[in-house]
Amino acid sequence: MKQVLIILASLDKETCRRCVNGGGLDEFTIPYYLFRKAGYAVFVAAPHCAGRTLDLELLRGNAPEYLQECWKDGFDPALARLFPLESVADWQFDAVFYPGGRCCPGERLAADPGNTRLLGRMLDSGKVVGAVSYGPAALLGGTRCDGHPLVFRRGVTGLSNAEEDANPEDSSSVRFRLEDRLKSAGAHYLSREPWLSHVVVDGNLVTGQNPDSAAAVGEAMIHLLEHG
C-alpha cells in the first residue's frame, strides 16, 4: 500500500478553526479524499506536534458531502496519528503533499529544517511532491546539492499576484507574494486566469495555482504514483 504524507504548518485549534471557516479546508480534504479513494494510507505531520491532535470534531462537523463516504465508519485513524515533522524519514512515504490556505501557511515550513531536509530528499529520490495555492511556499526554503534552490529551473505554479490582489484580507498575513518569490528562486512560474484550475507537472513535482486546483493536483499525483 502506498503511503502519502500531508504536511501542515500548524495543528493548533485556532488554525483548524480558521481553516474550517473558509480558509482552505478543501485544499486539505479534497486531496485527502482522493488519496484514500485510491487505496493509499494517508498520514498527517506538522512541526513539533508530539502529543497533539487535529480537532477532529470540528472537522467532522464541517465535513463536505464527498467526505461522508470516506468517514462513514468514523474518522480515518491516521488523522489522529500525527507525526512530528522533525522525526519523519523520506523512506517512509511515497509522496508528500502541502495544502495551502490557512491550513498550511507554507512560508512557515520554508524556514523549518525538518521540512527542507525531507523535501530535498523526496525530490532527489524521485518521489512525488505536490502542493496547491500557498502550499508551494513550503518549497522555497531548501537547496539542492548544487546549491541552487529546490525549485530552480523547475516548472511550478501557485497563487498568482492577481489572485493575491483580489483577496487582500487573505493575503495580509502572508510575508511575501508567492509568485514573486518563486520567480526570484529561479522557478519557471506558469499561471492562467485567476481562479481557474491550473496544474503544472514537472517530473515528480506537481503544483496547483489556487484552491480550485486541489482536485486536479490530487489526481495528477495519483497518476504519477500509479504510472510514473
ABEGO torsion letter per residue (X at the ends): XBBBBBBBABABAAAAAAAAAGAGAAAAAAAAAAAAAAGBBBBBBBBGABGBBBBAAAAAAABBAAAAAAAAAEBBAAAABBBBAAABBAAABABBBBBBEAABBAAAAAABAAAAAAAAAAAAAGBBBBBBEAAAAAAAABBBAAGBBAABGBBBBEBBAAAAAABAAAAAABABBAAAAAAAAGBBBBBBBBGBBBBBBBEABBBBABAAAAAAAAAAAAAAAAAX
